[in-house]
Amino acid sequence: MMFWNKNNGLILRSNFKDFLLYFVLLFAFSSSNVFAVSVNDFSRAPEFYNVKISPDGKHLAILVNTEGRKTLAFLDTKTFNVTFALSSEKHDQVADYYWVNNERVVIQVEQVRGALEKPLNYGEIYSVNFDGSKGLMVFGYRSKNPTAQGGFLIDLLEGDDKHVLISKRALSRRTDVFSEVTKLNIYSGKARKVKRAPIVYSEFLIDHEGYPRFVSGLDKNYRTHLYYSSGKGDSWSQFGEDFDGEFQPIAFSSDNNSIYALKSDDGGPKGLYHYDLLTNKETELYRSTMVDPTYVISSQLNEVFGLRLDEDYPNYLYLQPSSVEAKLHQSLVQAFNGDTVLVTSVTADDKQAIVHVSSDRNPGVFYLFDTDTMKARHLLNARGWIKPSEMAMTEPFRIKTKDGLILNGLMTLPKGKDKNLPTVILPHGGPHARDYWGFDPIVQMLASRGYAVVQVNFRGSTGYGKSFEKAGYGNWGTKIQDDIMLATQYAIQQGVADEKRMCIFGISFGGYSALQSGVRFPDTFKCVIGYAGVYDLEMLYNEGDVTSMTWGDAFLDETLGSDKAVQRAQSPVYSVNKLKAPVLIIHGEDDERAPIEHAEALKAALDKANQPYEWLVKDNEGHGFYKEENIQEVYETILAFVDKYIGH
């Protein structure tokens, strides 16, 4: 153990030469960095989403943005000649993809259709060779064997060049549907049942022989249950006692007789444990005093070799430090000075790897890495028009609440400025989520215009242990907002923020926080921006998609508290008369998570109280905008608003 610090559905584009020219131009521009950074540049989607190398190292698969749609291009690794391009014609485009063998890729398909701008995933799977041959929709309602169920890739079955494992479930408006692990032939589309989950909302862990051995799910009371199977032919049995999501198997050891798991018994951060399935002996390997591991790191689907942790900057914990993957990743983190490193794919002989590197100032670069020479060959910049040298640095900070909680935060200052700055407080969504150090286009856009940006992981945020998360339950409008104000005061005390030029802006729960903090602390903020926010907590029980889930009411009762009077008291829509700052309301008309009724109720309340506000609503947009021109309009509107009230 080691800890390291710091033909069916999708169609070939008709004019291949035009596409090749377009791709070459994209490739050239990705490295040229000749454009000045504008609002449009911050609102643009990446030119390149992902790069993966074939097991034999002879071909690259690159997911490319072509005029706002995703195209999968296959290239010869040595010459970069395009062998085939799977274009996003009609309604289909690539969501994600994986090499299964030297010639064939499986693709999770998404569709751009219906009212929403954002694509939808109906669980269709397409398979094709790198030269465009044998293309076939192998699973879904438009496959050779049509089904009303959706399939989602969960394991590539190492050593089996013809099959993958998918999690199959009914495509239904009902949310309490059971999933089934299915073995899918990637050439014919033939499917065979492997094992059905005993509980809904299930996630499977597959062992190294391709058998589902663990499955977890949620019951109607929003409690997690974990089931175990010893292998092929064995039925599910409950694993241990009922628990509140604090034992999470993440990977099998090489002999399949033990697992690595994340566990916490005391409400604190989860530690990494080795658990022997034969003797039931567990050994703690590492535990942070502050954070849960953020996510598992792997070089392929379901092949875990480590964990990322985010106390402040990203750090890494390796399950087997002597493995090729761990050594490669560790050396790359060293080489790139602690930046975020993701290994997207590795060849079968472990001699070549595709590496994605990013940071607070770098939106992402892909490299082809040679493990023999230990040299990296630059391939593509995800957003080539962004110059990292022109971006602002994001630095972590920690503060302590009056009741003893340690809060982790992030502060981004405009280049060359660090005192008496107009400042935007940017609380995250969720609330049961968190902010991480890394590139954020909204943060960088604000910093590029001279604004300091302050983010804080308030109580209720995930990733700091269950007790820290539960400290936010029932306190959405009170203690959570106190934590946000504590970070605001910290920025002022440090001399960074000009206390007379403060604005608060957030998305989703962050939008709620912006309005609620504006109500709670009316003399602090000179402007308030709510984007896709919820503003009437009682309304969450009647509008939106949360209560459509089996556990929706239980989740709201636990996290909000079931007292209606308290909910109303913590809903900014009922207290807008306390506001002193003008408000900007941004919302998608087709938002299902925070329905437009929230924005309309806030607008009506502001009208009644004769409070000033601005209004930007877009149809066909959901919970956060997807269309680039709409995102650009949002960003321009936000900048104009903050410039008006706290600008220079």
Secondary structure, DSSP 8 states (H G I E B T S, - for coil): -EEE----SSEE-S-HHHHHHHHHHHHHHHHH--S---HHHHHS--SEEEEEE-TTSSEEEEEEEETTEEEEEEEETTT--EEEEEE--TTEEEEEEEE-SSSEEEEEEEE--SS-SS-EEEEEEEEEETTSTT-EEEESTTSSS--SEEEEEEE--TT-SSEEEEEEEE--S-S----EEEEEETTT--EEEEEE-SSSS-EEEE-TTS-EEEEEEE-TTS-EEEEE--STT---EE-SS-BSS-EEEEEE-TTSSEEEEEE-SSSS--EEEEEETTT--EEEEE--SS--EEEEEESSTT-EEEEEEESSSEEEEESSTTSHHHHHHHHHHHHTTT-EEEEEEE-TTSSEEEEEEE-SS---EEEEEETTTTEEEEEEETTTT--GGGS--EEEEEEE-TTS-EEEEEEE--TT--SSEEEEE---SSSS----SS--HHHHHHHHTT-EEEEEE-TT-SSS-HHHHHTTTT-TTTHHHHHHHHHHHHHHHTT-EEEEEEEEEEETHHHHHHHHHHHH-TTT-SEEEEES----GGGGGTSSSGGGSTTHHHHHHHHH-S-HHHHHHT-GGG-GGG--S-EEEEEETT-SSS-HHHHHHHHHHHHHTT--EEEEEETT--SS--SHHHHHHHHHHHHHHHHHHH--
